Amino acid sequence: MTEKVVVLGSGYAGAGVIQSLQRSLDSGQAEVTWVSDVDHHLVLHESHRCIRDPDVREHVTIPVKDIKSPDVEFVQAAVTGIDCNRRVVELEDRALDYDYVLVGIGSQTAFFDIDGLEQHAHTLNCLDDALTIHDDLERALEDATPEDPAQVVVGGAGLSGIQVAGEVADFRDERDAPVEIRLIEGLDEIFPGNDESVQSALRSLLERRDVSITTGEFVDGVDQESVRTADNREYDYDVLVWTGGIAAHEEMQDAELEKSKRDLRFETDDRFQTSDERVFAVGDAAVIRQDEDEHAPPTAQAAWQAATVAGRNVARAIEDKPLKDWTHKDKGTVISVGEDAVAHDVYIIPFVSTFGGLPARILKKMIAVRWIRDLTDTPTALSAWSKM
């Protein structure tokens, strides 16, 4: 009997799983349906480039038709839920039966019940988010003067927040525009939890671009004009971007599966199975157990690596074969700050763990181009080089 496999999401996890399934399944072995609310894959770790230059969208969006084989059915629709008892994926206007479902639908931004934050802040989860930030920057410049510059506040100094602040700084510098940028982080350091050398290098790059950095201040409330921190400091803004954390999509939170208490993402073992053996999860949608007290990080790199094994495991489940364990292998981090970049734990320079300059910039481009090549072809990837 032909099994029905449904893959949810077109991000790193979803697109990677589709490619893995196409390599792992024999012809006629399964009916694969790919569901996403957009008809493209977004190279999310480069989407911040669209804040400065909207034309970059042509290079960071890959049509699903260029990724999937003709045997894979694509359905563009928003997922509204999963009924594990009936083995049904619920869409806005229909339902899809499944024998196996793989959830690679990503996550949504966590607002932590901060008063007014969700109503007033931009996020950076999709292409439209980046383009809307660009448009709001343009509008803010209409009334900005050197005496009264436009105020941009970025909440959260993790990877996304740092890249947004750097991109806005380049947007400002290219136009010689009156814009002030503030990056706010509740913890005492930017890029929290990482090595001091990379934190210092990132801080230096941001400060050289006149980004004001405020650490140790948690955002406590937001209105339409200002951000208030827990110690009652206020920062006015014209454009506010929030990158402060992730949580499960609301549509996934009612599924009868074991979830992380902190953010309600699906808990899986290192074979990507949830508490229901027919439901697999990967990428930001999942909290993937590694060692007893460790989980894979919610990064593009981890999702990219995991997707290959997750797709194979779905194929092995169909064949009633033992599933393969997966262990995340950290290949280092490369973070862009506008046109510049910092690389850490990427061992291409002997005895140097953190570096910037031209080698880091080229490495950042290579990572983006390689992913585009893996999903499409070399000419498409090379055409994106100058925009990454």
ChimeraX attribute file (.defattr): number of C-alpha atoms within 10 A of each C-alpha:
attribute: neighborCount
match mode: 1-to-1
recipient: residues
	/A:1	6
	/A:2	10
	/A:3	15
	/A:4	17
	/A:5	24
	/A:6	26
	/A:7	28
	/A:8	27
	/A:9	28
	/A:10	27
	/A:11	24
	/A:12	29
	/A:13	32
	/A:14	29
	/A:15	25
	/A:16	25
	/A:17	31
	/A:18	28
	/A:19	19
	/A:20	20
	/A:21	25
	/A:22	19
	/A:23	13
	/A:24	17
	/A:25	19
	/A:26	10
	/A:27	9
	/A:28	11
	/A:29	15
	/A:30	19
	/A:31	17
	/A:32	23
	/A:33	19
	/A:34	23
	/A:35	26
	/A:36	22
	/A:37	15
	/A:38	16
	/A:39	17
	/A:40	20
	/A:41	25
	/A:42	23
	/A:43	22
	/A:44	19
	/A:45	20
	/A:46	20
	/A:47	27
	/A:48	33
	/A:49	29
	/A:50	24
	/A:51	26
	/A:52	24
	/A:53	15
	/A:54	17
	/A:55	13
	/A:56	19
	/A:57	22
	/A:58	11
	/A:59	23
	/A:60	26
	/A:61	17
	/A:62	20
	/A:63	15
	/A:64	19
	/A:65	14
	/A:66	12
	/A:67	20
	/A:68	19
	/A:69	13
	/A:70	8
	/A:71	13
	/A:72	19
	/A:73	14
	/A:74	19
	/A:75	15
	/A:76	14
	/A:77	16
	/A:78	17
	/A:79	22
	/A:80	17
	/A:81	19
	/A:82	24
	/A:83	15
	/A:84	16
	/A:85	9
	/A:86	9
	/A:87	17
	/A:88	18
	/A:89	21
	/A:90	18
	/A:91	18
	/A:92	10
	/A:93	9
	/A:94	10
	/A:95	16
	/A:96	15
	/A:97	15
	/A:98	22
	/A:99	16
	/A:100	23
	/A:101	26
	/A:102	27
	/A:103	26
	/A:104	28
	/A:105	27
	/A:106	26
	/A:107	21
	/A:108	18
	/A:109	18
	/A:110	18
	/A:111	18
	/A:112	15
	/A:113	10
	/A:114	13
	/A:115	15
	/A:116	15
	/A:117	21
	/A:118	16
	/A:119	11
	/A:120	18
	/A:121	21
	/A:122	21
	/A:123	24
	/A:124	23
	/A:125	19
	/A:126	16
	/A:127	20
	/A:128	14
	/A:129	18
	/A:130	23
	/A:131	22
	/A:132	17
	/A:133	24
	/A:134	22
	/A:135	14
	/A:136	15
	/A:137	23
	/A:138	13
	/A:139	14
	/A:140	19
	/A:141	17
	/A:142	9
	/A:143	11
	/A:144	16
	/A:145	12
	/A:146	10
	/A:147	7
	/A:148	11
	/A:149	17
	/A:150	24
	/A:151	21
	/A:152	24
	/A:153	25
	/A:154	27
	/A:155	29
	/A:156	25
	/A:157	26
	/A:158	18
	/A:159	19
	/A:160	27
	/A:161	26
	/A:162	25
	/A:163	24
	/A:164	29
	/A:165	27
	/A:166	30
	/A:167	23
	/A:168	27
	/A:169	24
	/A:170	20
	/A:171	21
	/A:172	19
	/A:173	13
	/A:174	10
	/A:175	8
	/A:176	9
	/A:177	16
	/A:178	18
	/A:179	23
	/A:180	19
	/A:181	24
	/A:182	19
	/A:183	23
	/A:184	26
	/A:185	24
	/A:186	20
	/A:187	16
	/A:188	11
	/A:189	19
	/A:190	27
	/A:191	22
	/A:192	16
	/A:193	10
	/A:194	12
	/A:195	13
	/A:196	14
	/A:197	13
	/A:198	23
	/A:199	18
	/A:200	15
	/A:201	17
	/A:202	24
	/A:203	20
	/A:204	13
	/A:205	19
	/A:206	23
	/A:207	12
	/A:208	10
	/A:209	19
	/A:210	15
	/A:211	22
	/A:212	16
	/A:213	17
	/A:214	18
	/A:215	15
	/A:216	15
	/A:217	17
	/A:218	18
	/A:219	24
	/A:220	20
	/A:221	17
	/A:222	22
	/A:223	15
	/A:224	15
	/A:225	13
	/A:226	19
	/A:227	24
	/A:228	18
	/A:229	18
	/A:230	13
	/A:231	11
	/A:232	12
	/A:233	12
	/A:234	16
	/A:235	16
	/A:236	17
	/A:237	21
	/A:238	19
	/A:239	23
	/A:240	25
	/A:241	23
	/A:242	24
	/A:243	23
	/A:244	21
	/A:245	16
	/A:246	20
	/A:247	21
	/A:248	23
	/A:249	22
	/A:250	14
	/A:251	13
	/A:252	21
	/A:253	17
	/A:254	13
	/A:255	15
	/A:256	14
	/A:257	20
	/A:258	14
	/A:259	20
	/A:260	15
	/A:261	9
	/A:262	9
	/A:263	19
	/A:264	21
	/A:265	26
	/A:266	29
	/A:267	24
	/A:268	26
	/A:269	19
	/A:270	23
	/A:271	24
	/A:272	32
	/A:273	23
	/A:274	23
	/A:275	16
	/A:276	14
	/A:277	12
	/A:278	18
	/A:279	23
	/A:280	26
	/A:281	30
	/A:282	33
	/A:283	30
	/A:284	29
	/A:285	27
	/A:286	32
	/A:287	26
	/A:288	29
	/A:289	19
	/A:290	17
	/A:291	11
	/A:292	6
	/A:293	6
	/A:294	10
	/A:295	18
	/A:296	22
	/A:297	17
	/A:298	18
	/A:299	13
	/A:300	17
	/A:301	20
	/A:302	21
	/A:303	27
	/A:304	20
	/A:305	19
	/A:306	26
	/A:307	26
	/A:308	21
	/A:309	24
	/A:310	30
	/A:311	28
	/A:312	22
	/A:313	25
	/A:314	28
	/A:315	25
	/A:316	16
	/A:317	15
	/A:318	19
	/A:319	11
	/A:320	10
	/A:321	11
	/A:322	10
	/A:323	18
	/A:324	13
	/A:325	13
	/A:326	19
	/A:327	17
	/A:328	16
	/A:329	11
	/A:330	13
	/A:331	12
	/A:332	13
	/A:333	15
	/A:334	23
	/A:335	22
	/A:336	28
	/A:337	24
	/A:338	22
	/A:339	14
	/A:340	20
	/A:341	25
	/A:342	24
	/A:343	24
	/A:344	22
	/A:345	17
	/A:346	17
	/A:347	14
	/A:348	11
	/A:349	11
	/A:350	6
	/A:351	7
	/A:352	11
	/A:353	16
	/A:354	23
	/A:355	21
	/A:356	21
	/A:357	12
	/A:358	12
	/A:359	15
	/A:360	21
	/A:361	20
	/A:362	15
	/A:363	19
	/A:364	21
	/A:365	19
	/A:366	16
	/A:367	15
	/A:368	19
	/A:369	24
	/A:370	15
	/A:371	15
	/A:372	24
	/A:373	16
	/A:374	13
	/A:375	21
	/A:376	17
	/A:377	15
	/A:378	13
	/A:379	10
	/A:380	15
	/A:381	20
	/A:382	15
	/A:383	11
	/A:384	18
	/A:385	14
	/A:386	9
	/A:387	17
	/A:388	20
